[in-house]
Amino acid sequence: MDEDSRYEAVRSRDARFDGEFFFGVATTGIYCRPSCPAVTPKRRNVRFFMTAAAAQGSGFRACRRCRPDAVPGSAEWNVRADVVGRAMRLIGDGVVDREGVAGLAVRLGYSARQVQRQLTAELGAGPVALARAQRAHTARVLVQTTDLPITEIAFASGFASVRQFNDTIRAVYASTPSELRTNAPQPPAKSSAKSSVKSPAGEPGGVAPGDGTGPTAEPSAGIPLRLAHRGPYQSAAVFDLLQREAVPGIEEVTGIPGRRTYRRTLRLPCGTGIVAVDERPGSLKGRPHAGGWLDARLHLTDHRDLTTAVQRLRRLFDLDADPYAVDERLGADPRLAPLVAARPGLRAPGAADPEELAVRALVGPAEAERLVRRHGRTLDAPSGSLTHLFPEPSVLAEAVLGDTPVAPDEPDPDSALAGLVAALADGTVRLDVGADRDDAQAALLALPGLDAATVAVIRARALGDPDVALPGADIPDAWRPWRSYAVQHLLAAGELEFP
């Protein structure tokens, strides 16, 4: 889009572009999302930015009405396989907070100076500024949704000092942390807990990804989240898939269709987590709910994992997709047009843990359950049927390669599983969000026992590639760059069998 097109999106308050770009108003010093309900500023006073970090770096503070930090992520970062796209996915996963810019550069295979130069040239902000904007959002979520002490929140959200935390919050939100807590959104009335909650913007869903619906919540009750998405969302299809694949011990789906809850355990960099995500009613019989978010609740053993956990949930539920672009392209094809019309906004679910997904894609649900039972780590505080974490590749490699006693029914050390978990454990195969997808596919195909179909599933789900065709299926190149979504339409319509 050129700047004139962006201004037209702002003037029409087009929510399709929320998260795709931001605009700052020179006369007020505020930056907003395109759908902000405030009076449209004059064109000469508007500046456009690719990221919230770039707007903040230019001296703009976040709008209190539209909350531009609470928007779906740009779909562009999931599509792009270049260094900028990979860097944005890694920054979203919290790599800069954990490993610094040097660690980010190593993962990308570039020097820190090259990474800084490329991000700044294209996005208007370097990795430190991008991570800082993300930390500010994480801090606001913790301030407004938990009773954690402010000092603890400062370090949990990734800041190096309380002073840095306070300065950043004032610069980004023009408020102190205490003022943010005092002005937190009010909880809905108990009698209408399932109804739409009006956001400060005056429409449902404005307090989106990672925003709580109440001023504070007890830490033991978890962090309430709203995981925003743009456009229609076929939650029924996603929950059907999760229910069909659920592995006992680490996952469960409860409730009736239309009102199901998906719960699972998470292994995170600093600790563990348990998340519950609710299906939105109104998505049955092909009627998507356009409310703009999925309700969730996250329990963490270490609040430093909040950003990482939210990003992994967003990838699992494919919440940063651009359904308008996908449906426009696929809906123009005569074969897919009726399928797209029947299920607008159909998503291509990803994975909460890419390495776990790879193992499960290879061995299937029954064997995955046995691996959890034998080798999974037991939670310190089980929650109902959720009792374990999926075993790490290093643990599985040690077991199947004979470094620990192996029961008679354990997988053969020469099996495909042994090769896969060994490659994951030693880094021969990388499936993190910053991995090069072509390199990962080549490394997987080089392993014994992994066929092209399994590798395609891993590339689509674990690596989040939106353009993967199942081998042997009639998936023409004309459906690029959204072949993963075309496959989901064919699967949902029964024209393909689930792998």
NUPA-348288 format. One record per residue (C-alpha): residue in three letters; x, y negated, z negated. Coordinates in steps of 0.02 Angstrom, whole numbers, padded with zeros to 5 digits, always signed. Last residue first. Layout:
ALAXYZ
...
! end
This chain:
PRO-00143+01850-00361
PHE-00326+01795-00358
GLU-00411+01863-00204
LEU-00445+01746-00059
GLU-00609+01697+00026
GLY-00701+01707-00140
ALA-00754+01524-00135
ALA-00650+01482-00289
LEU-00498+01569-00212
LEU-00518+01476-00048
HIS-00534+01309-00139
GLN-00383+01348-00249
VAL-00281+01392-00094
ALA-00327+01225-00017
TYR-00266+01140-00176
SER-00096+01225-00160
ARG-00096+01177+00024
TRP-00101+00991-00016
PRO+00042+00917+00085
ARG-00001+00992+00208
TRP-00168+01064+00263
ALA-00120+01055+00447
ASP+00020+01178+00406
PRO-00109+01317+00413
ILE-00152+01431+00266
ASP-00211+01600+00333
ALA-00144+01706+00190
GLY+00003+01824+00212
PRO+00115+01729+00092
LEU+00017+01611-00022
ALA+00039+01431+00034
VAL+00121+01302-00080
ASP+00100+01113-00063
PRO+00054+01040-00232
ASP+00216+01102-00314
GLY+00191+01108-00503
LEU+00353+01201-00538
ALA+00272+01332-00650
ARG+00107+01342-00556
ALA+00144+01319-00370
ARG+00324+01381-00371
ILE+00284+01525-00488
VAL+00136+01578-00382
ALA+00244+01571-00225
VAL+00379+01674-00311
THR+00252+01809-00351
ALA+00192+01813-00170
ALA+00369+01816-00100
ASP+00417+01971-00199
LEU+00523+01976-00355
GLY+00601+02149-00380
PRO+00784+02103-00374
LEU+00825+01918-00395
ALA+00877+01820-00240
LEU+00698+01764-00211
LEU+00701+01677-00380
ALA+00862+01584-00341
ALA+00795+01526-00173
GLN+00634+01467-00253
ALA+00727+01371-00388
ASP+00839+01287-00259
ASP+00688+01235-00156
ARG+00597+01168-00308
ASP+00743+01064-00375
ALA+00718+01070-00562
GLY+00662+00913-00653
VAL+00504+00988-00727
ASP+00598+01137-00796
LEU+00603+01298-00694
ARG+00789+01329-00683
VAL+00853+01499-00623
THR+01036+01540-00650
GLY+01016+01452-00818
ASP+01080+01594-00927
ALA+00911+01633-01008
LEU+00807+01610-00851
ALA+00921+01724-00750
ALA+00919+01856-00889
VAL+00729+01841-00901
LEU+00709+01869-00715
GLY+00832+02012-00697
ALA+00760+02108-00844
LEU+00583+02080-00782
ALA+00628+02146-00610
SER+00675+02310-00692
ASP+00849+02378-00718
PRO+00836+02371-00907
ASP+00675+02475-00896
PRO+00532+02392-00989
GLU+00501+02457-01167
ASP+00395+02615-01185
PRO+00532+02715-01271
ALA+00565+02575-01396
VAL+00720+02469-01372
PRO+00848+02437-01509
THR+00934+02271-01479
ASP+01067+02226-01350
GLY+00979+02344-01230
LEU+00948+02234-01079
VAL+00761+02230-01109
ALA+00774+02166-01287
GLU+00913+02038-01268
ALA+00836+01972-01109
LEU+00666+01957-01194
VAL+00740+01855-01336
SER+00840+01745-01216
PRO+00684+01719-01108
GLU+00587+01653-01258
PRO+00444+01757-01325
PHE+00269+01681-01312
LEU+00227+01601-01478
HIS+00121+01698-01599
THR-00033+01702-01712
LEU-00175+01615-01624
SER-00326+01722-01669
GLY-00372+01607-01812
SER-00234+01479-01834
PRO-00071+01558-01889
ALA+00039+01453-02006
ASP+00222+01503-01993
LEU+00185+01564-01818
THR+00250+01737-01773
ARG+00384+01738-01639
GLY+00341+01847-01491
HIS+00441+02006-01462
ARG+00327+02156-01487
ARG+00152+02079-01487
VAL+00195+01944-01362
LEU+00277+02069-01246
ARG+00125+02183-01259
GLU+00009+02039-01214
ALA+00118+01996-01064
GLU+00109+02179-01009
ALA-00081+02171-01005
PRO-00088+01999-00925
GLY+00027+02030-00775
VAL+00213+02068-00767
LEU+00279+01947-00636
ALA+00159+01801-00653
ARG+00171+01818-00842
VAL+00360+01803-00838
ALA+00354+01650-00726
LEU+00217+01570-00830
GLU+00319+01589-00989
GLU+00466+01504-00905
PRO+00356+01361-00847
ASP+00277+01328-01018
ALA+00114+01228-01017
ALA+00086+01282-00837
GLY+00001+01213-00683
PRO-00182+01209-00633
ALA-00226+01164-00452
ARG-00378+01051-00470
LEU-00547+01039-00384
GLY-00601+00857-00374
PRO-00748+00888-00260
ARG-00812+01067-00272
ALA-00957+01096-00151
ALA-00904+00958-00031
VAL-00726+01023-00034
LEU-00787+01198+00009
PRO-00899+01134+00148
ALA-00754+01035+00226
LEU-00625+01174+00211
ARG-00652+01262+00377
PRO-00695+01105+00474
ASP-00540+01012+00408
ALA-00573+00830+00363
GLY-00617+00881+00185
LEU-00437+00939+00158
ARG-00363+00766+00189
GLU-00497+00661+00103
ASP-00514+00786-00039
VAL-00329+00780-00082
ALA-00314+00591-00069
TYR-00468+00561-00176
PRO-00421+00700-00297
ASP-00259+00611-00345
ALA-00180+00729-00471
ASP-00117+00670-00640
LEU-00232+00784-00739
ASP-00169+00950-00670
PHE-00237+01044-00823
LEU-00071+01129-00862
ARG+00028+00976-00805
ARG-00070+00860-00919
LEU-00050+00983-01061
ARG+00138+00981-01035
GLN+00139+00791-01036
VAL+00041+00785-01198
ALA+00157+00908-01284
THR+00314+00813-01230
THR+00248+00647-01291
LEU+00191+00719-01458
ASP+00348+00820-01495
ARG+00423+00692-01614
HIS+00270+00728-01722
ASP+00350+00887-01789
THR+00243+01035-01845
LEU+00113+00979-01720
HIS-00076+01001-01714
LEU-00158+00929-01557
ARG-00341+00895-01529
ALA-00416+00876-01355
ASP-00556+00789-01263
LEU-00542+00792-01074
TRP-00553+00625-00983
GLY-00629+00520-00844
GLY-00815+00544-00865
ALA-00836+00603-00687
HIS-00909+00772-00732
PRO-00908+00881-00578
ARG-01067+00962-00512
GLY-01014+01124-00426
LYS-01141+01231-00514
LEU-01076+01183-00686
SER-00967+01031-00722
GLY-01095+00940-00829
PRO-01018+00975-00997
ARG-00832+00932-01018
GLU-00724+01080-01067
ASP-00636+01050-01231
VAL-00449+01063-01261
ALA-00376+01135-01422
VAL-00189+01126-01453
ILE-00072+01215-01571
GLY+00107+01155-01587
THR+00283+01210-01626
GLY+00445+01123-01672
CYS+00575+01001-01608
PRO+00587+01047-01423
LEU+00412+01122-01410
ARG+00342+01298-01406
LEU+00154+01281-01388
THR+00011+01388-01452
ARG-00155+01394-01364
ARG-00338+01344-01376
TYR-00465+01321-01237
THR-00637+01266-01291
ARG-00793+01303-01189
ARG-00944+01191-01169
GLY-00991+01210-00985
PRO-00981+01399-00993
ILE-01018+01457-01171
GLY-00893+01450-01312
THR-00718+01517-01341
VAL-00559+01528-01238
GLU-00405+01599-01324
GLU-00217+01589-01306
ILE-00055+01642-01392
GLY-00108+01798-01486
PRO-00216+01866-01347
VAL-00158+01819-01171
ALA-00286+01715-01076
GLU-00282+01740-00886
ARG-00469+01754-00850
GLN-00511+01621-00979
LEU-00382+01500-00909
LEU-00448+01527-00732
ASP-00629+01502-00782
PHE-00576+01348-00882
VAL-00498+01270-00727
ALA-00649+01311-00617
ALA-00772+01242-00745
SER-00670+01082-00767
GLN-00699+01024-00590
TYR-00637+00846-00612
PRO-00701+00695-00518
GLY-00594+00539-00504
ARG-00440+00497-00606
HIS-00394+00598-00759
ALA-00372+00549-00940
LEU-00323+00663-01084
ARG-00414+00592-01233
LEU-00327+00646-01390
PRO-00366+00676-01573
ILE-00208+00711-01675
GLY-00223+00856-01796
ALA-00338+00881-01945
SER-00191+00913-02061
PRO-00119+00742-02015
GLU-00280+00660-02077
ALA-00355+00553-01942
THR-00351+00367-01916
PRO-00446+00233-01821
GLY-00555+00353-01725
THR-00573+00409-01545
GLY-00389+00439-01524
ASP-00290+00392-01370
GLY-00171+00518-01292
PRO-00222+00494-01113
ALA-00373+00381-01107
VAL-00454+00243-01202
GLY-00547+00180-01048
GLY-00639+00344-01030
PRO-00816+00283-01035
GLU-00846+00102-00984
GLY-00845-00064-01075
ALA-00658-00096-01061
PRO-00642-00080-01250
SER-00703+00098-01224
LYS-00879+00158-01246
VAL-00888+00335-01309
SER-00986+00459-01204
SER-01086+00585-01301
LYS-01022+00738-01392
ALA-01001+00653-01560
SER-01174+00577-01547
SER-01244+00614-01719
LYS-01074+00588-01797
ALA-01068+00408-01739
PRO-00915+00375-01632
PRO-00750+00329-01713
GLN-00693+00147-01708
PRO-00548+00101-01596
ALA-00392+00044-01692
ASN-00383-00140-01741
THR-00313-00111-01916
ARG-00186+00015-01850
LEU-00128-00101-01712
GLU-00116-00243-01838
SER-00004-00137-01949
PRO+00108-00095-01801
THR+00127-00283-01766
SER+00037-00354-01617
ALA+00082-00431-01449
TYR+00062-00256-01374
VAL+00224-00231-01278
ALA+00339-00359-01360
ARG+00269-00336-01536
ILE+00277-00146-01522
THR+00455-00156-01455
ASP+00518-00270-01594
ASN+00439-00161-01729
PHE+00515-00001-01660
GLN+00687-00078-01636
ARG+00680-00138-01816
VAL+00623+00032-01878
SER+00775+00111-01797
ALA+00824+00234-01660
PHE+00649+00244-01587
GLY+00587+00414-01527
SER+00402+00416-01572
ALA+00435+00518-01729
PHE+00567+00391-01784
ALA+00450+00242-01787
ILE+00303+00348-01843
GLU+00394+00395-02003
THR+00422+00211-02043
ILE+00239+00171-02009
PRO+00181+00302-02134
LEU+00074+00439-02054
ASP-00113+00413-02074
THR-00147+00469-01896
THR-00242+00412-01741
GLN-00202+00228-01719
VAL-00020+00223-01771
LEU+00017+00392-01692
VAL-00060+00341-01525
ARG+00025+00171-01530
ALA+00194+00253-01561
THR+00173+00370-01413
HIS+00132+00220-01302
ALA+00285+00126-01362
ARG+00394+00279-01336
GLN+00335+00290-01155
ALA+00379+00110-01123
ARG+00551+00140-01199
ALA+00577+00294-01090
LEU+00547+00191-00933
ALA+00661+00053-00997
VAL+00801+00177-01034
PRO+00779+00265-00867
GLY+00793+00105-00764
ALA+00653-00012-00714
GLY+00597-00098-00553
LEU+00531+00064-00482
GLU+00628+00085-00320
ALA+00790-00009-00349
THR+00790+00020-00537
LEU+00763+00206-00519
GLN+00897+00226-00386
ARG+01027+00120-00476
GLN+01005+00200-00646
VAL+01013+00374-00573
GLN+01170+00331-00475
ARG+01253+00255-00630
ALA+01212+00408-00736
SER+01298+00517-00606
TYR+01192+00640-00510
GLY+01150+00825-00529
LEU+00973+00791-00591
ARG+00994+00886-00753
VAL+01163+00804-00781
ALA+01089+00632-00750
LEU+00951+00659-00878
GLY+01079+00716-01007
ALA+01184+00560-00977
VAL+01028+00451-00991
GLY+00999+00517-01166
GLU+00973+00698-01218
ARG+00818+00700-01329
ASP+00739+00531-01294
VAL+00795+00535-01112
VAL+00723+00711-01091
GLY+00551+00665-01158
ASP+00444+00765-01036
GLY+00389+00603-00951
ILE+00573+00561-00924
LEU+00595+00730-00840
ARG+00445+00705-00725
MET+00504+00531-00680
ALA+00679+00594-00642
ARG+00614+00731-00526
GLY+00511+00604-00429
VAL+00658+00484-00417
VAL+00781+00621-00368
ASP+00675+00685-00225
ALA+00539+00818-00237
ARG+00392+00700-00230
VAL+00217+00768-00254
ASN+00211+00770-00444
TRP+00287+00596-00457
GLU+00165+00526-00328
ALA+00013+00577-00430
SER+00047+00427-00540
GLY+00010+00463-00721
PRO-00167+00448-00785
VAL-00199+00288-00882
ALA-00178+00236-01063
ASP-00029+00117-01046
PRO-00140-00006-00952
ARG-00250-00032-01105
CYS-00399-00110-01013
ARG-00453-00237-01144
ARG-00296-00263-01247
CYS-00190-00301-01093
ALA-00009-00246-01113
ARG+00127-00377-01124
PHE+00222-00455-00978
GLY+00404-00507-00994
SER+00475-00440-00831
GLY+00538-00284-00921
GLN+00362-00251-00981
ALA+00297-00253-00803
ALA+00439-00138-00747
ALA+00403-00019-00891
ALA+00219-00013-00844
THR+00273+00057-00676
MET+00259+00016-00491
PHE+00235-00169-00523
PHE+00131-00305-00440
ARG+00132-00492-00475
VAL-00025-00598-00478
ASN-00037-00787-00501
ARG-00048-00830-00315
ARG-00189-00705-00293
LYS-00301-00790-00418
PRO-00345-00685-00568
THR-00496-00567-00569
VAL-00599-00598-00726
ALA-00572-00454-00847
PRO-00643-00281-00811
CYS-00470-00202-00782
SER-00486-00074-00642
PRO-00315-00111-00567
ARG-00224-00080-00733
CYS-00163-00233-00825
TYR-00014-00345-00865
ILE-00023-00499-00975
GLY+00086-00656-00973
THR-00070-00764-00960
THR-00030-00880-00813
ALA+00087-00756-00727
VAL-00042-00616-00720
GLY+00039-00445-00707
PHE-00019-00301-00599
PHE+00003-00114-00618
PHE+00023+00027-00491
GLU-00028+00208-00462
GLY-00083+00227-00643
ASP-00257+00162-00607
PHE-00273+00164-00417
ARG-00436+00260-00404
ALA-00507+00145-00538
ASP-00546+00013-00406
ARG-00584-00151-00494
SER-00641-00226-00326
ARG-00524-00376-00346
VAL-00385-00264-00409
ALA-00400-00145-00261
GLU-00404-00296-00144
TYR-00246-00359-00229
ARG-00163-00192-00196
SER-00207-00202-00013
ASP-00132-00376-00002
GLU+00024-00316-00091
ASP+00056-00177+00034
MET+00000+00000+00000
! end
